[in-house]
Amino acid sequence: MASIDYRNERGIAGGDWQADLAGAVRDGAELCRLLELPSSLAAAPGEWPVLVPRPYLARITAGDPRDPLLLQVLPRPEENESPSGFSTDPLCEATGPPAPGVLWKYRGRALIVATGRCGVHCRFCFRRHFPFPSSPPDLVTYEPALERIAREKSLHEVILSGGDPLMMDDDRLGELVGRLAEIAHLRRVRIHTRMPIVIPSRVTTELVERLRRARLAPIMVVHVNHPAEIDRPVADALGRLIDAGIPILSQSVLLHGVNDDADVLAELFERLVDLRVMPYYLHQLDRVAGAAHFEVAEEEGRRLVESLRARLPGYAVPRYVREVPGAPGKVPLG
C-alpha cells in the first residue's frame, strides 16, 4: 500500500515546524487508526508517551504493521519485558553531574543536555528514563554549566544534546550558542538532532543564518535509521544547511526489524552521501529498559559492516560502535 499524506489533516500544512509539532499524534490507538491498522497493535506506552509528528507519519506505509518507520514509534508489548542486562540508565548518566545539565563524557568536549523535549519519541531512546526537568530550561538554568565550561580550559568543543536541542526556538538556541561563543577556548559547537529528519520544516532560514554567523564552527549530527525517512523535504532541509557551510554527519542505531539488513543499510548510507551527509556512527543499541526487542547481536552487526565495506566506498561506511560508561570515547566493534 502507498503512504498517505496526512499533512493537511487538522489544518497542518507542513510548512511551520511548531504547527507540525502541535499536530503530532500522541496516542497509539490513533496512530493505528490513521495507518489503517488494528488498534490492538499498540500497547500502553508506559512512562514514554507516543509522539509522532505529521511529516514523519506521512512516510509510513498504511496497512503495514512491519513498516520500519512505524516500528520505531509504535509502543509494543515487548517494552514491558525486563531481560537481564537492560536498565533505565544504561550509560550511567543520571547520577549527579558536577554541574546541572552538563555531562563530562569525553576528553576535550562537554555535553549539554539542552532540553528534555524531542520532536518524536523513538521507542529505543536510551534517555527515555532520564530525569529531565519538567519545565523548559532558560539561560539561567545553564549558568552553572557555562561557568564550569569556562573554567575548563582543555575544552574545545561543546555538544548540544537532549532531548533534541532543535526543539528550542531560534532565539533561545541562538542565545545559548552566543553564550558559548563568549568562552574563548571553545572552537566548535556540535548539535545532535533528529529534527531535520522528523520535522524538516525546523530548518528555518533564521536557524541557518544564526549557525552560519556563529563564531564557533557549527557541526550537525543527524539521527537517521532507514532510507524511507529521507523524503524530498528532508533532503532539501539538509541541503540548506550544507549549502550554508554547515557540515552534517549522520548517526544510526542498528535495530532489529528496522535496518538489520545489508541492502537497507547500503541504501541509507549511499542516499546520505548523495546528499553530502557523511555517515559517522552505526551504534549498537544502548541496553535501555523497554528496548530489548530492538537488539541485534554484535556478531550480526559485524557481518553487516563487512558486507557494507565490500560494496560501498570507505567514506560511506560509518564506524560500528558501542558506548560504554566511563570510556573516553565510543568503543569500536568492528
C-alpha positions as CSV (number, residue, x, y, z in Angstrom):
1,M,0.0,0.0,0.0
2,A,1.1,3.6,-0.6
3,S,1.9,6.1,2.1
4,I,-0.9,8.6,2.9
5,D,-0.3,12.3,3.0
6,Y,-1.5,13.4,6.5
7,R,0.0,16.9,6.4
8,N,-3.2,18.8,5.7
9,E,-5.3,16.9,8.3
10,R,-6.4,19.1,11.2
11,G,-5.0,22.2,9.4
12,I,-1.4,21.1,9.5
13,A,0.2,22.3,6.3
14,G,3.7,21.0,6.9
15,G,5.5,24.4,6.5
16,D,5.7,25.6,10.1
17,W,7.7,23.4,12.4
18,Q,5.8,24.4,15.6
19,A,2.5,23.7,13.8
20,D,3.8,20.3,12.6
21,L,4.8,19.5,16.2
22,A,1.4,20.7,17.6
23,G,-0.4,18.4,15.3
24,A,1.7,15.3,16.2
25,V,-0.1,12.1,17.0
26,R,0.1,11.4,20.8
27,D,-2.0,8.2,21.1
28,G,-1.1,4.7,19.9
29,A,-4.7,3.8,19.0
30,E,-5.0,7.0,16.9
31,L,-1.7,6.2,15.2
32,C,-3.1,2.8,14.3
33,R,-6.4,4.2,13.1
34,L,-4.6,6.7,10.8
35,L,-2.5,3.9,9.4
36,E,-5.4,1.6,8.9
37,L,-4.1,-0.9,11.4
38,P,-5.9,-2.7,14.3
39,S,-5.7,-0.6,17.5
40,S,-4.7,-3.8,19.3
41,L,-1.3,-3.5,17.8
42,A,-0.5,-0.5,20.1
43,A,0.5,-1.4,23.7
44,A,0.2,1.0,26.6
45,P,3.2,3.3,26.3
46,G,4.0,3.4,30.0
47,E,6.1,6.4,31.1
48,W,7.4,7.1,27.5
49,P,4.3,8.5,25.7
50,V,3.6,8.3,22.0
51,L,4.8,11.3,19.9
52,V,4.8,11.1,16.1
53,P,4.8,14.3,14.0
54,R,2.8,14.5,10.9
55,P,5.7,14.9,8.4
56,Y,7.1,11.6,9.8
57,L,3.7,9.9,9.8
58,A,3.3,10.7,6.1
59,R,6.3,8.4,5.3
60,I,4.8,5.4,7.0
61,T,3.1,2.9,4.7
62,A,-0.5,2.4,5.7
63,G,-1.7,-1.1,6.4
64,D,1.8,-2.5,7.0
65,P,2.4,-3.5,10.7
66,R,6.1,-4.2,9.9
67,D,6.8,-0.8,8.4
68,P,10.3,0.1,9.6
69,L,9.3,3.6,10.5
70,L,6.2,2.5,12.3
71,L,8.3,0.0,14.4
72,Q,10.4,2.9,15.7
73,V,7.5,4.9,17.1
74,L,4.7,2.4,18.0
75,P,4.7,1.1,21.6
76,R,4.7,-2.7,21.7
77,P,4.0,-5.2,24.4
78,E,7.7,-6.2,24.4
79,E,8.5,-2.9,26.1
80,N,7.2,-4.3,29.3
81,E,9.7,-7.2,29.4
82,S,12.7,-6.8,31.7
83,P,15.6,-9.0,30.5
84,S,18.9,-9.1,32.4
85,G,21.4,-6.5,31.3
86,F,18.9,-3.8,30.4
87,S,18.4,-0.8,32.8
88,T,16.8,2.6,33.0
89,D,20.3,4.3,32.9
90,P,22.4,2.2,30.6
91,L,25.1,4.9,30.2
92,C,25.2,5.9,33.9
93,E,24.3,9.5,33.1
94,A,21.7,10.2,35.7
95,T,23.9,10.1,38.8
96,G,24.9,13.5,40.0
97,P,26.6,15.5,37.2
98,P,29.1,18.1,38.6
99,A,27.0,20.9,37.1
100,P,23.3,20.6,36.3
101,G,22.6,19.9,32.6
102,V,26.2,19.1,31.6
103,L,27.8,15.7,31.1
104,W,31.6,15.2,31.1
105,K,31.8,12.1,28.9
106,Y,34.7,12.8,26.5
107,R,38.1,14.4,26.7
108,G,38.2,17.9,25.3
109,R,34.4,18.0,25.0
110,A,31.4,18.8,27.2
111,L,27.9,17.7,26.5
112,I,25.0,20.0,27.5
113,V,21.6,18.4,27.9
114,A,20.0,21.4,26.3
115,T,16.3,20.3,26.7
116,G,14.3,17.2,27.6
117,R,11.9,17.6,24.7
118,C,12.0,15.8,21.4
119,G,10.1,16.0,18.1
120,V,9.5,12.3,18.1
121,H,9.6,9.6,20.7
122,C,11.7,6.7,19.5
123,R,10.8,3.6,21.3
124,F,14.5,2.7,21.7
125,C,15.6,6.0,23.1
126,F,18.5,5.5,25.6
127,R,17.3,8.6,27.6
128,R,13.7,7.6,27.8
129,H,14.0,7.3,31.6
130,F,16.4,10.3,32.0
131,P,15.3,12.7,34.8
132,F,14.7,15.7,32.6
133,P,13.4,18.9,34.3
134,S,9.7,19.3,34.0
135,S,9.9,22.9,32.5
136,P,11.9,24.1,29.5
137,P,15.3,25.5,30.6
138,D,16.3,29.1,30.1
139,L,19.7,30.7,30.2
140,V,19.7,31.0,34.0
141,T,19.3,27.2,34.1
142,Y,22.5,26.8,32.0
143,E,24.6,29.2,34.1
144,P,26.3,26.5,36.3
145,A,27.2,24.5,33.2
146,L,28.5,27.6,31.4
147,E,30.6,28.6,34.4
148,R,32.1,25.2,34.6
149,I,32.9,25.1,30.9
150,A,34.5,28.5,31.1
151,R,36.9,27.2,33.9
152,E,37.8,24.0,31.9
153,K,40.5,25.4,29.5
154,S,41.0,22.0,27.9
155,L,37.6,22.1,26.4
156,H,37.5,22.9,22.7
157,E,34.0,21.7,21.7
158,V,30.5,21.6,23.3
159,I,27.9,19.1,22.2
160,L,24.3,20.1,22.4
161,S,22.1,17.1,23.0
162,G,18.9,16.3,24.8
163,G,16.1,15.5,24.2
164,D,16.7,17.5,21.0
165,P,18.4,20.9,21.0
166,L,16.4,22.0,17.9
167,M,13.3,21.8,20.0
168,M,14.5,25.2,21.3
169,D,13.3,28.0,19.2
170,D,15.8,30.1,17.1
171,D,16.1,32.8,19.7
172,R,16.7,30.6,22.7
173,L,19.1,28.4,20.8
174,G,20.9,31.5,19.4
175,E,21.3,32.8,23.0
176,L,22.9,29.6,24.2
177,V,25.3,29.4,21.3
178,G,26.1,33.0,21.7
179,R,27.0,32.5,25.4
180,L,29.2,29.6,24.5
181,A,30.9,31.7,21.8
182,E,31.9,34.1,24.6
183,I,34.1,31.4,26.1
184,A,37.5,32.0,24.3
185,H,38.9,28.4,24.4
186,L,35.9,26.9,22.7
187,R,36.2,26.4,18.9
188,R,33.2,24.3,17.9
189,V,29.6,23.6,18.8
190,R,28.1,20.3,17.7
191,I,24.3,19.8,17.6
192,H,22.9,16.3,17.8
193,T,19.4,16.3,16.4
194,R,16.7,14.2,14.8
195,M,14.6,17.3,13.9
196,P,15.7,17.8,10.3
197,I,14.6,14.2,9.7
198,V,11.3,14.1,11.6
199,I,10.2,17.7,11.1
200,P,12.3,19.1,8.2
201,S,10.5,22.5,8.4
202,R,12.6,23.1,11.6
203,V,15.5,24.1,9.4
204,T,14.4,27.7,9.1
205,T,16.2,30.5,7.3
206,E,16.8,32.1,10.7
207,L,18.3,28.9,12.1
208,V,20.7,28.5,9.2
209,E,21.8,32.1,9.3
210,R,22.4,32.1,13.1
211,L,24.5,29.0,12.8
212,R,26.4,30.3,9.7
213,R,27.2,33.6,11.5
214,A,28.3,31.9,14.8
215,R,31.9,32.4,15.9
216,L,32.0,28.7,16.9
217,A,32.3,26.4,14.0
218,P,28.9,24.6,13.8
219,I,28.7,20.8,13.1
220,M,25.4,19.0,12.9
221,V,24.9,15.3,13.6
222,V,21.5,14.0,12.4
223,H,20.0,10.7,13.6
224,V,18.5,8.7,10.7
225,N,17.9,4.9,10.7
226,H,16.2,4.0,7.4
227,P,16.2,5.3,3.8
228,A,12.4,5.7,3.9
229,E,13.0,8.5,6.5
230,I,14.6,10.7,3.8
231,D,12.0,12.3,1.5
232,R,12.3,15.4,-0.6
233,P,11.6,17.9,2.3
234,V,14.3,16.2,4.4
235,A,16.8,16.3,1.5
236,D,16.0,20.0,1.0
237,A,16.4,20.8,4.7
238,L,19.8,19.0,4.8
239,G,20.8,20.8,1.6
240,R,20.1,24.2,3.1
241,L,22.4,23.6,6.0
242,I,25.2,22.2,3.9
243,D,24.9,25.0,1.3
244,A,25.5,27.4,4.2
245,G,28.8,25.7,5.0
246,I,27.5,23.7,8.0
247,P,28.9,20.1,7.8
248,I,26.5,17.3,8.6
249,L,27.3,13.9,9.8
250,S,24.8,11.0,10.4
251,Q,24.4,8.5,13.2
252,S,22.2,5.5,13.1
253,V,21.2,2.8,15.6
254,L,21.3,-0.8,14.4
255,L,17.7,-2.0,15.1
256,H,16.2,-5.5,14.7
257,G,13.4,-5.4,12.1
258,V,14.2,-1.9,11.0
259,N,17.6,-1.8,9.4
260,D,19.4,-5.1,10.3
261,D,19.8,-5.8,6.6
262,A,22.8,-5.0,4.4
263,D,20.7,-3.8,1.4
264,V,18.8,-1.4,3.7
265,L,21.9,0.0,5.3
266,A,23.7,0.3,1.9
267,E,20.7,2.3,0.5
268,L,20.7,4.5,3.6
269,F,24.4,5.4,3.5
270,E,24.5,5.9,-0.2
271,R,21.5,8.2,-0.1
272,L,23.1,10.2,2.7
273,V,26.4,10.5,0.8
274,D,24.5,11.6,-2.3
275,L,23.0,14.4,-0.1
276,R,26.6,15.3,1.1
277,V,25.9,13.9,4.6
278,M,28.8,11.8,5.9
279,P,27.9,8.6,7.7
280,Y,29.6,8.8,11.1
281,Y,28.4,6.1,13.5
282,L,26.4,3.0,13.4
283,H,25.5,2.4,17.1
284,Q,25.0,-0.9,18.8
285,L,21.8,-0.5,20.7
286,D,22.2,1.0,24.2
287,R,20.6,-1.5,26.5
288,V,17.9,0.7,27.9
289,A,14.9,-0.9,29.7
290,G,12.0,-1.3,27.2
291,A,14.1,-1.7,24.1
292,A,15.5,-5.3,24.2
293,H,13.4,-6.3,21.3
294,F,15.4,-4.0,19.1
295,E,18.8,-5.5,19.9
296,V,20.9,-7.1,17.1
297,A,23.7,-9.4,18.1
298,E,27.2,-7.9,17.8
299,E,28.3,-10.8,15.6
300,E,25.5,-9.9,13.2
301,G,26.4,-6.3,13.3
302,R,30.0,-7.1,12.3
303,R,28.8,-9.2,9.5
304,L,26.6,-6.4,8.2
305,V,29.5,-3.9,8.3
306,E,31.8,-6.3,6.5
307,S,29.2,-6.6,3.8
308,L,29.0,-2.8,3.5
309,R,32.7,-2.5,3.2
310,A,32.7,-4.9,0.3
311,R,30.1,-2.8,-1.6
312,L,30.5,0.8,-0.6
313,P,33.4,3.3,-0.8
314,G,35.2,3.6,2.6
315,Y,33.8,7.1,3.3
316,A,30.2,5.8,3.0
317,V,30.7,3.2,5.8
318,P,30.2,4.5,9.3
319,R,32.1,3.2,12.3
320,Y,30.3,0.4,14.1
321,V,30.5,1.3,17.8
322,R,29.1,0.8,21.3
323,E,29.0,3.4,24.0
324,V,30.5,2.1,27.3
325,P,30.0,4.1,30.5
326,G,33.3,5.7,31.6
327,A,35.1,5.1,28.3
328,P,36.9,8.2,26.8
329,G,35.1,7.7,23.5
330,K,32.9,5.3,21.5
331,V,34.3,1.7,21.6
332,P,34.7,0.3,18.0
333,L,33.1,-3.1,17.4
334,G,34.4,-3.9,14.0
